[in-house]
Amino acid sequence: MPTAKTRNIPQNISVGDMTFEAVKQFKYLGAIIDYNCDMSVTVKDRIHLGNRGYFVNVKLLSSRLITRTKLNIYHTLVRPVTTNGSEAWTLTKGEEDLLRCFERKILRRIYGPVYENNEWQIRYNEEINQLKVHNRRKGRPKKRWLDGVIRDLEIMGVRDWRKKTEDKAEWRTVVPPRVVVPDDDDDNYFL
């Protein structure tokens, strides 16, 4: 009769003349599958791979680059390696803490220490969490090229311009060819 102890021990499986060896863990699509369905092995492996990703790029991340650039490097090269396949993970509180601790460690290295009262101090967790929050820039949003085009078409009185752009002949009747108008400063402006 299977008990809790015997149920967890993997056993070889025979199908016809083939025998498949039972293993305690194996790697499938980058995730370590354990016979106990323990995610801590996968999380620790992912943190190890994230550390390797960090140390491959340590020259960039410890240089005097702008912090925003370093954060972009972290978000595109280190973090995806650590969180690959995390959508299917079922984490315990301890595993979540491991991942948060890893992220704080990397961000602490990226932001660097703070010089206060004639001594260098590492940043505290609260400071790291405040630095992670991305605030919107103040003021009016920057204009896009398309915004200028739409404004010009409204001034010209063009309606349903998206549909007209699909037909070249009709679009040429809407938008006149460019005309060069000389300016007082000998600069050319196109109309």
ZANU-883872 format. One record per residue: residue in one letter; x, y, z of N, C-alpha, C in turn. Coordinates in Angstrom, 1 decimal. Layout:
  residu     n.x     n.y     n.z    ca.x    ca.y    ca.z     c.x     c.y     c.z
       A       X       Y       Z       X       Y       Z       X       Y       Z
...
//
This chain:
  residu     n.x     n.y     n.z    ca.x    ca.y    ca.z     c.x     c.y     c.z
       M     0.8    -1.2     0.0     0.0     0.0     0.0     0.9     1.2     0.0
       P     0.6     2.2    -0.9     1.5     3.4    -1.0     1.2     4.3     0.2
       T     2.2     4.8     0.8     2.1     5.8     1.9     2.7     7.1     1.4
       A     2.6     8.1     2.2     3.1     9.4     1.8     4.6     9.4     1.5
       K     5.4     8.5     2.2     6.8     8.4     1.9     7.1     7.7     0.6
       T     6.4     6.6     0.3     6.6     5.8    -0.9     6.0     6.5    -2.1
       R     5.0     7.3    -2.0     4.4     8.0    -3.1     5.4     9.0    -3.7
       N     6.2     9.7    -2.9     7.1    10.7    -3.4     8.4    10.2    -4.0
       I     8.7     8.9    -3.8     9.9     8.3    -4.4     9.6     8.0    -5.9
       P    10.3     8.6    -6.8    10.1     8.2    -8.2    10.4     6.8    -8.5
       Q     9.6     6.1    -9.4     9.9     4.7    -9.8    10.0     4.7   -11.3
       N    10.8     3.7   -11.8    10.9     3.5   -13.2     9.6     3.1   -13.8
       I     9.3     3.5   -15.0     8.1     3.2   -15.7     8.4     2.3   -16.9
       S     7.7     1.2   -17.0     7.9     0.2   -18.2     6.6     0.3   -19.1
       V     6.9     0.5   -20.4     5.9     0.6   -21.4     6.3    -0.4   -22.5
       G     5.7    -1.5   -22.6     6.1    -2.6   -23.6     7.5    -3.0   -23.2
       D     8.4    -3.1   -24.2     9.8    -3.5   -23.8    10.7    -2.3   -23.4
       M    10.1    -1.1   -23.3    10.9     0.1   -23.0    10.8     0.4   -21.5
       T    11.9     0.7   -20.8    11.8     1.1   -19.4    12.4     2.6   -19.4
       F    11.6     3.4   -18.8    12.0     4.8   -18.6    12.5     5.0   -17.2
       E    13.7     5.6   -17.1    14.3     5.8   -15.7    13.6     7.0   -15.0
       A    13.3     6.8   -13.8    12.7     7.9   -13.0    13.9     8.7   -12.4
       V    13.7    10.0   -12.4    14.7    10.9   -11.9    14.1    11.8   -10.8
       K    14.9    12.4   -10.0    14.3    13.2    -8.9    14.0    14.6    -9.5
       Q    14.8    15.1   -10.5    14.5    16.4   -11.1    15.2    16.4   -12.5
       F    14.6    17.3   -13.3    15.1    17.4   -14.7    14.8    18.9   -15.1
       K    15.5    19.3   -16.2    15.3    20.6   -16.7    14.5    20.5   -18.0
       Y    13.4    21.3   -18.0    12.5    21.3   -19.2    12.1    22.8   -19.5
       L    12.5    23.2   -20.7    12.2    24.6   -21.1    12.8    25.6   -20.1
       G    14.0    25.3   -19.6    14.6    26.3   -18.7    14.2    26.2   -17.2
       A    13.1    25.4   -16.9    12.6    25.3   -15.6    13.0    23.9   -15.0
       I    13.4    23.9   -13.8    13.8    22.6   -13.1    12.5    22.0   -12.5
       I    12.1    20.9   -13.1    11.0    20.1   -12.6    11.4    19.2   -11.5
       D    10.8    19.2   -10.3    11.2    18.4    -9.2    10.1    17.4    -9.0
       Y    10.4    16.2    -8.5     9.4    15.2    -8.2     8.4    15.6    -7.1
       N     8.8    16.6    -6.3     7.9    17.1    -5.2     7.2    18.3    -5.6
       C     7.4    18.8    -6.9     6.8    20.0    -7.4     7.2    21.2    -6.5
       D     8.5    21.2    -6.2     9.1    22.3    -5.3     9.6    23.4    -6.3
       M     9.1    24.6    -6.2     9.5    25.7    -7.0    10.7    26.4    -6.5
       S    11.2    26.1    -5.3    12.3    26.8    -4.7    13.6    26.5    -5.5
       V    13.7    25.2    -6.1    14.8    24.9    -6.9    14.9    25.7    -8.1
       T    13.7    25.9    -8.8    13.7    26.7   -10.0    14.0    28.1    -9.7
       V    13.4    28.7    -8.6    13.6    30.1    -8.2    15.1    30.3    -8.0
       K    15.7    29.4    -7.2    17.2    29.6    -6.9    18.0    29.5    -8.2
       D    17.6    28.6    -9.1    18.4    28.5   -10.4    18.2    29.8   -11.2
       R    17.0    30.3   -11.2    16.8    31.6   -12.0    17.5    32.7   -11.4
       I    17.6    32.8   -10.0    18.4    33.9    -9.4    19.9    33.7    -9.7
       H    20.3    32.4    -9.7    21.7    32.2   -10.1    22.0    32.6   -11.6
       L    21.0    32.3   -12.5    21.2    32.8   -13.9    21.1    34.3   -14.0
       G    20.3    34.9   -13.2    20.2    36.4   -13.1    21.5    37.0   -12.6
       N    22.1    36.4   -11.6    23.4    36.8   -11.2    24.5    36.7   -12.3
       R    24.4    35.6   -13.0    25.4    35.5   -14.1    25.1    36.6   -15.2
       G    23.8    36.9   -15.4    23.5    37.9   -16.4    24.0    39.3   -15.9
       Y    23.9    39.5   -14.6    24.5    40.8   -14.1    26.0    40.8   -14.2
       F    26.7    39.8   -13.8    28.1    39.8   -13.9    28.7    39.8   -15.3
       V    27.9    39.3   -16.2    28.4    39.4   -17.6    28.4    40.9   -18.0
       N    27.4    41.7   -17.5    27.3    43.1   -17.9    27.8    44.0   -16.8
       V    28.6    43.5   -15.8    29.0    44.3   -14.7    29.8    45.5   -15.1
       K    30.6    45.4   -16.2    31.4    46.5   -16.7    30.5    47.7   -17.0
       L    29.4    47.4   -17.7    28.4    48.5   -18.1    27.7    49.0   -16.9
       L    27.3    48.1   -16.0    26.4    48.5   -14.9    27.2    49.2   -13.8
       S    28.6    49.0   -13.7    29.4    49.7   -12.7    30.1    50.9   -13.3
       S    29.8    51.2   -14.6    30.5    52.4   -15.2    29.8    53.7   -14.8
       R    30.2    54.8   -15.3    29.6    56.1   -15.0    28.5    56.5   -15.9
       L    27.8    55.5   -16.5    26.7    55.7   -17.3    25.6    56.4   -16.5
       I    24.7    57.0   -17.2    23.5    57.5   -16.5    22.7    56.4   -15.9
       T    22.2    56.6   -14.7    21.4    55.5   -14.0    20.3    55.0   -14.8
       R    19.6    55.9   -15.6    18.5    55.4   -16.4    18.9    54.4   -17.4
       T    20.1    54.6   -18.0    20.6    53.7   -19.0    21.0    52.4   -18.3
       K    21.5    52.4   -17.1    21.8    51.2   -16.4    20.5    50.4   -16.1
       L    19.5    51.2   -15.7    18.2    50.5   -15.4    17.6    49.9   -16.7
       N    17.8    50.5   -17.8    17.3    49.9   -19.1    18.1    48.6   -19.4
       I    19.4    48.6   -19.1    20.2    47.4   -19.3    19.7    46.3   -18.3
       Y    19.4    46.7   -17.1    18.9    45.7   -16.1    17.6    45.2   -16.6
       H    16.7    46.1   -17.0    15.3    45.6   -17.4    15.3    44.8   -18.7
       T    16.3    44.9   -19.5    16.3    44.2   -20.8    17.2    43.0   -20.8
       L    18.3    43.0   -19.9    19.2    41.9   -20.0    19.2    41.0   -18.7
       V    19.0    41.5   -17.5    19.1    40.7   -16.3    17.7    40.3   -15.8
       R    16.8    41.2   -15.7    15.5    40.8   -15.2    14.7    39.7   -16.0
       P    14.7    39.8   -17.4    14.0    38.7   -18.1    14.6    37.3   -17.9
       V    15.9    37.3   -17.7    16.6    36.0   -17.4    16.1    35.4   -16.1
       T    15.9    36.3   -15.1    15.5    35.9   -13.8    14.0    35.5   -13.8
       T    13.2    36.2   -14.5    11.8    35.9   -14.4    11.2    35.1   -15.6
       N    12.1    34.5   -16.4    11.6    33.7   -17.5    10.8    32.5   -17.1
       G     9.6    32.4   -17.6     8.7    31.3   -17.2     8.0    31.6   -15.8
       S     8.1    32.7   -15.3     7.5    33.0   -13.9     6.0    33.1   -13.9
       E     5.4    33.1   -15.1     3.9    33.2   -15.2     3.3    31.9   -14.6
       A     4.0    30.8   -14.7     3.5    29.5   -14.3     4.0    29.1   -12.9
       W     4.7    30.0   -12.2     5.3    29.6   -10.9     4.2    29.8    -9.9
       T     4.2    28.9    -8.9     3.4    29.1    -7.7     4.4    29.3    -6.5
       L     4.5    30.5    -6.1     5.5    30.9    -5.1     5.0    30.9    -3.7
       T     5.9    30.6    -2.8     5.6    30.8    -1.4     6.1    32.2    -1.0
       K     5.8    32.6     0.2     6.3    33.9     0.7     7.8    34.0     0.7
       G     8.4    32.9     1.1     9.9    32.9     1.2    10.5    33.0    -0.2
       E     9.9    32.4    -1.2    10.5    32.5    -2.6    10.3    33.9    -3.2
       E     9.1    34.5    -2.9     8.9    35.9    -3.3     9.9    36.8    -2.7
       D    10.2    36.5    -1.4    11.2    37.4    -0.7    12.6    37.2    -1.3
       L    12.9    35.9    -1.7    14.2    35.7    -2.4    14.3    36.5    -3.7
       L    13.3    36.6    -4.5    13.3    37.3    -5.7    13.4    38.8    -5.5
       R    12.6    39.3    -4.5    12.7    40.7    -4.1    14.1    41.1    -3.6
       C    14.7    40.2    -2.8    16.0    40.5    -2.2    17.0    40.5    -3.4
       F    16.9    39.7    -4.4    17.8    39.7    -5.5    17.7    41.0    -6.3
       E    16.4    41.4    -6.5    16.2    42.7    -7.2    16.8    43.9    -6.5
       R    16.6    43.9    -5.2    17.1    45.0    -4.4    18.7    45.0    -4.4
       K    19.3    43.8    -4.4    20.7    43.7    -4.4    21.3    44.3    -5.7
       I    20.6    43.9    -6.8    21.1    44.4    -8.1    20.9    45.9    -8.2
       L    19.7    46.4    -7.8    19.4    47.9    -7.8    20.4    48.6    -6.9
       R    20.7    48.1    -5.8    21.6    48.7    -4.9    23.0    48.9    -5.5
       R    23.4    47.9    -6.3    24.7    48.0    -7.0    24.6    49.0    -8.1
       I    23.4    49.1    -8.8    23.3    50.0    -9.9    23.3    51.5    -9.4
       Y    22.5    51.7    -8.4    22.4    53.1    -7.9    23.6    53.5    -7.1
       G    24.3    52.6    -6.5    25.5    52.9    -5.7    25.2    53.4    -4.4
       P    26.3    53.6    -3.6    26.1    54.1    -2.2    25.8    55.6    -2.2
       V    25.5    56.1    -1.0    25.1    57.5    -0.8    26.2    58.1     0.1
       Y    26.7    59.3    -0.2    27.7    60.0     0.6    26.9    61.0     1.6
       E    26.9    60.6     2.9    26.2    61.4     3.9    27.1    61.5     5.1
       N    27.1    62.7     5.7    27.9    62.9     6.9    29.3    62.4     6.8
       N    30.0    62.8     5.7    31.4    62.4     5.5    31.7    60.9     5.5
       E    30.7    60.1     5.1    30.9    58.7     5.0    29.9    58.1     3.9
       W    30.4    57.0     3.3    29.6    56.3     2.3    28.7    55.3     3.0
       Q    27.4    55.3     2.6    26.4    54.3     3.2    25.7    53.7     2.1
       I    25.3    52.4     2.3    24.5    51.8     1.3    23.0    52.3     1.4
       R    22.3    52.1     0.3    20.9    52.6     0.3    20.0    51.6     1.1
       Y    19.1    52.1     1.8    18.2    51.2     2.6    17.0    50.8     1.6
       N    16.3    49.8     2.1    15.2    49.2     1.2    14.2    50.3     0.8
       E    13.9    51.1     1.8    12.9    52.2     1.5    13.4    53.1     0.4
       E    14.6    53.5     0.4    15.2    54.3    -0.6    15.2    53.6    -2.0
       I    15.5    52.3    -2.0    15.5    51.6    -3.3    14.1    51.5    -3.8
       N    13.1    51.3    -2.9    11.7    51.2    -3.4    11.2    52.5    -3.9
       Q    11.6    53.6    -3.3    11.3    55.0    -3.8    11.9    55.2    -5.2
       L    13.1    54.8    -5.4    13.8    55.0    -6.6    13.2    54.2    -7.8
       K    12.6    53.0    -7.4    12.0    52.2    -8.4    10.8    52.8    -9.0
       V    10.0    53.6    -8.3     8.8    54.2    -8.7     9.1    55.2    -9.8
       H     8.5    55.0   -11.0     8.7    55.9   -12.1     7.6    56.9   -12.1
       N     8.0    58.2   -11.9     7.0    59.2   -11.9     6.9    59.8   -13.4
       R     5.7    60.3   -13.7     5.5    60.9   -15.0     6.2    62.2   -15.0
       R     6.7    62.6   -16.1     7.3    63.9   -16.2     6.3    65.0   -16.1
       K     6.8    66.1   -15.5     5.9    67.3   -15.3     5.7    68.1   -16.6
       G     4.6    68.7   -16.8     4.4    69.6   -17.9     3.6    68.9   -19.0
       R     3.5    69.6   -20.1     2.8    69.1   -21.3     3.5    67.9   -21.9
       P     2.9    66.9   -22.4     3.6    65.8   -23.1     4.2    66.3   -24.4
       K     5.3    65.7   -24.8     6.0    66.2   -26.0     5.1    65.8   -27.2
       K     5.2    66.7   -28.2     4.4    66.5   -29.4     5.1    65.4   -30.3
       R     4.2    64.6   -30.9     4.7    63.6   -31.8     4.7    64.2   -33.3
       W     5.4    63.5   -34.2     5.4    63.9   -35.6     3.9    63.9   -36.1
       L     3.2    62.8   -35.7     1.9    62.6   -36.2     0.9    63.7   -35.8
       D     1.1    64.2   -34.6     0.3    65.3   -34.1     0.4    66.5   -35.0
       G     1.7    66.8   -35.4     1.9    67.9   -36.3     1.2    67.7   -37.7
       V     1.3    66.5   -38.2     0.7    66.2   -39.5    -0.8    66.3   -39.4
       I    -1.4    65.8   -38.3    -2.9    65.9   -38.1    -3.3    67.4   -38.0
       R    -2.5    68.2   -37.3    -2.9    69.6   -37.2    -2.8    70.3   -38.5
       D    -1.8    70.0   -39.3    -1.6    70.6   -40.7    -2.8    70.2   -41.6
       L    -3.2    68.9   -41.5    -4.3    68.5   -42.3    -5.6    69.2   -41.9
       E    -5.8    69.4   -40.6    -7.0    70.1   -40.1    -7.0    71.5   -40.6
       I    -5.8    72.2   -40.6    -5.7    73.6   -41.1    -6.1    73.6   -42.6
       M    -5.6    72.6   -43.4    -5.9    72.5   -44.8    -7.3    72.1   -45.1
       G    -8.1    71.7   -44.1    -9.5    71.3   -44.2    -9.7    69.9   -44.8
       V    -8.7    69.0   -44.6    -8.8    67.7   -45.1    -9.5    66.8   -44.1
       R   -10.6    66.1   -44.6   -11.4    65.2   -43.7   -11.2    63.8   -44.2
       D   -11.3    62.8   -43.3   -11.1    61.4   -43.6    -9.8    61.1   -44.3
       W    -8.7    61.7   -43.7    -7.4    61.6   -44.4    -6.8    60.2   -44.4
       R    -7.1    59.4   -43.4    -6.6    58.0   -43.3    -7.1    57.2   -44.5
       K    -8.3    57.4   -44.9    -8.8    56.6   -46.0    -8.2    57.2   -47.3
       K    -8.0    58.5   -47.4    -7.4    59.1   -48.6    -6.0    58.7   -48.8
       T    -5.2    58.4   -47.7    -3.8    58.0   -47.9    -3.7    56.6   -48.5
       E    -4.7    55.8   -48.5    -4.7    54.5   -49.1    -4.7    54.5   -50.6
       D    -5.2    55.6   -51.2    -5.3    55.8   -52.7    -4.3    56.9   -53.1
       K    -3.2    56.5   -53.8    -2.2    57.4   -54.1    -2.7    58.6   -54.9
       A    -3.5    58.3   -55.9    -4.0    59.4   -56.8    -4.8    60.4   -56.1
       E    -5.7    59.9   -55.2    -6.5    60.8   -54.4    -5.7    61.6   -53.4
       W    -4.6    61.0   -52.8    -3.8    61.6   -51.9    -3.0    62.8   -52.5
       R    -2.6    62.6   -53.8    -1.9    63.6   -54.5    -2.7    64.8   -54.8
       T    -4.0    64.6   -54.9    -4.9    65.8   -55.1    -5.1    66.5   -53.8
       V    -5.0    65.8   -52.7    -5.2    66.5   -51.4    -4.0    67.3   -51.0
       V    -2.8    66.6   -51.2    -1.6    67.3   -50.7    -0.8    67.8   -52.0
       P    -0.7    69.1   -52.1     0.0    69.6   -53.3     1.5    69.3   -53.3
       P     2.2    69.3   -54.4     3.6    69.0   -54.4     4.3    70.1   -53.7
       R     5.6    69.8   -53.2     6.3    70.7   -52.4     6.8    71.9   -53.2
       V     6.7    73.1   -52.6     7.2    74.3   -53.3     8.2    74.9   -52.4
       V     9.4    75.3   -53.0    10.4    75.9   -52.2    10.2    77.4   -52.2
       V    10.1    78.0   -51.0     9.9    79.4   -50.8    11.2    80.0   -50.2
       P    11.9    80.9   -50.8    13.1    81.4   -50.2    12.7    82.3   -49.0
       D    13.6    82.3   -48.0    13.3    83.2   -46.9    14.3    84.3   -46.9
       D    14.1    85.2   -46.0    15.0    86.4   -45.9    16.4    86.0   -45.5
       D    16.6    84.9   -44.8    17.9    84.5   -44.4    18.6    83.5   -45.3
       D    18.1    83.4   -46.5    18.5    82.4   -47.5    18.3    81.0   -47.1
       D    17.5    80.7   -46.2    17.1    79.3   -45.8    15.9    78.9   -46.6
       N    15.9    77.7   -47.0    14.7    77.2   -47.8    13.7    76.6   -46.9
       Y    12.5    76.9   -47.1    11.4    76.3   -46.4    10.5    75.6   -47.4
       F    10.0    74.4   -47.1     9.1    73.7   -48.0     7.7    73.9   -47.5
       L     6.9    74.0   -48.5     5.4    74.1   -48.2     4.7    72.9   -48.7
//
